[in-house]
Amino acid sequence: MNDPFSPPPLGSHLDRSDHQPEDWLFSLSGLDEQLAEAERPVYHFRTLTLCLCLILLLIGGRLLQLQVTSGSQWRNLSAGNSVRLLLQPADRGLIFDSNGRVLAHNTKRATLGLRLTDLPRDYQLRERLYDQINIFTPITADQKKEMEQLRTKVTGVYLINTNLTKEQYLLGKEFSSTHPPVVVGEQSIRGYEQLPGLAHLLGYVGQVGETEISQGYGSIELVGKTGLEKTYESNLRGQPGIQHFEVDSKGVVAHQIASDQNRNATEGAGLKLALDAGLQQKVGDLLKEAIATRNKDFGNTPELGGTVIVLDPTNGQIKALVSLPDYDNNVFAQGITKDELQKLYGDPAKPLFNRATSGKYPPGSTIKPLIATGALYFNIVSPNYTIDTPPEITVGNFTFPDWKDHGVTNIRTAIAESNNIFFYMLGGGYQGVRGLGLSRIQETLKWFGLDKSTGIDLDQEGKGFILSEEWKRQTSNQPIYLGDVYHIAIGQGDVLATPLEMAVATAAIANGGKMFEPRLVAGLTDGKGEVFRTIEPTVKSTLPVDNGKLQIVREGMRQAVVSGSSRPLNTLKEPLAGKTGTAQFGNQDRTHAWFTGFGPFDDPKVVVSVLIEGGGGSFEAAIPLAEDVFRAYFNEPRPEPRPEPKPQNTEPQSNP
């Protein structure tokens, strides 16, 4: 077949052997036309040549672009088939107590994980790999499910076992040599000291999830999930290392290669706490004894616990904070199973619940120093105003009793003896005294922060509650009655506070009006444990009350220790001041036992706040515990023999 792009032989149309003689009768002009027609394919050849040149130019330009202009890009893509970038997790910064004792450390453990990007694409092959690994180290259903969710979304290594035995390590090493997705090596695992209540403060770390991956974390890193580990995550985390490795065709690492992008991991900054580990241990032991005594007196109630807070009123630093029951945060850091987690969540003792920062309770009579502060500020009564208080008062069909007949009382003795009648008067008015009323009670309690969180450097903090007209109409379609105001004035009814809020409020009375944000962390440390940045105290607000009127309140709290409801504390050499509280809760005629106080009286250095859930009377339950805590702080041994406390009325309250 002829080439359609080649011209025919020049004389093909003039071959006489194919034509009759009359073909020669053509005119010369016709011959010229035939010759011209025969010469036209020359122009087609030129066009073809031009097209071929153009194609060659395009191919050459593309080669120039691929090899020169974009050469580095394609070289990198090609290298990606043989070079692997591996992240090396950084050690998290250590956490120390105020004396340098390590509370959170890093331990090297033999680990086994799976590199997610190297997992087989075929589901059956992945399941086969899981089954093979499961022979020498178990893979849970939850881990499989999580890997399936992360497999196409993140890169890096998913940890299966963070505490391999020697046998598991050797078997895993051998298996990984022929199965590239399997990574066996060493990694730092977080470990925590076991002190009472410490887990609620330090929190724990866990593997990163999709949220952290989107924020720039590598999947091999650990991230703070709760507590100080979460609050100070950016400081503790450190910087992961980067190393480049060459792999063979099967994805097995051959050797490390040099790169200007390689870097070693850098340890994160540490935390130095204001907390004293020795005091934390002692306070925890004392609280356990108090809870055991409560269970002995009232029967075992595992759902009820307790808390003790010890803080410095001059700067808000926390010296000890214990909430019981608690839990072991090591089980989270080392990998917790779904069943173990469900067991913790379903435990009626609520071990994961920090009662100090998140528990909301009626404050009982511990609210009376706050109400007294507002009454003095608004000139409801003068410091020397006295009244003969009866054992009860009646308003309409309702009776509001006291726990005894106090007789002639002023504001100092009303605080010292926890006089309900006097505080009914300060709150709602009585015998010519107008009282604060709900709006000014709200204003007073807001000065002390009962409507907001304290700002402690922990996550998941709760806040108190103060009755309002809007809330009552929404919940019960009822107006505010005088009885509502009476009950709030003595810490019952529709008012709640966290134990930490009451400790911070007590500190403000003690220090002259400064509402500090409570702080666990005093500074950041370097790799040698030396503080390189101090966390300065933060004054969140200042009470509008002058120090002279606060001194009246302090004197009432001091009198409570000398001769009132807190008098067992007067056995200490250091002069103390405080306020007890017994608060009704639930429908079982049970009461929470409260105490909050400070010392020394003339130069306050410490605030101690105690709550025993369902503990009964504050005099019998909270005061002995508070005394022991003060003695531990001031290093004052208890005198022998210990005086037996006299039975006291538990300040029963009356509902309207």
Beta strands, then each sheet from edge to edge (+ up, - down):
strand 1: 83-88
strand 2: 95-96
strand 3: 102-115
strand 4: 157-161
strand 5: 182-192
strand 6: 205-207
strand 7: 222-224
strand 8: 241-247
strand 9: 253-257
strand 10: 270-273
strand 11: 306-311
strand 12: 318-324
strand 13: 387-389
strand 14: 392-395
strand 15: 398-401
strand 16: 407-409
strand 17: 465-466
strand 18: 495-496
strand 19: 514-516
strand 20: 521-525
strand 21: 531-534
strand 22: 539-542
strand 23: 577-585
strand 24: 590-599
strand 25: 606-612
sheet 1: 1+ 8- 9+
sheet 2: 4+ 3- 2+ 10+ 20- 21+
sheet 3: 4+ 3- 5+
sheet 4: 6+ 7-
sheet 5: 12+ 11- 25+ 24- 23+
sheet 6: 13+ 16-
sheet 7: 14+ 15-
sheet 8: 17+ 18-
sheet 9: 19+ 22-
end
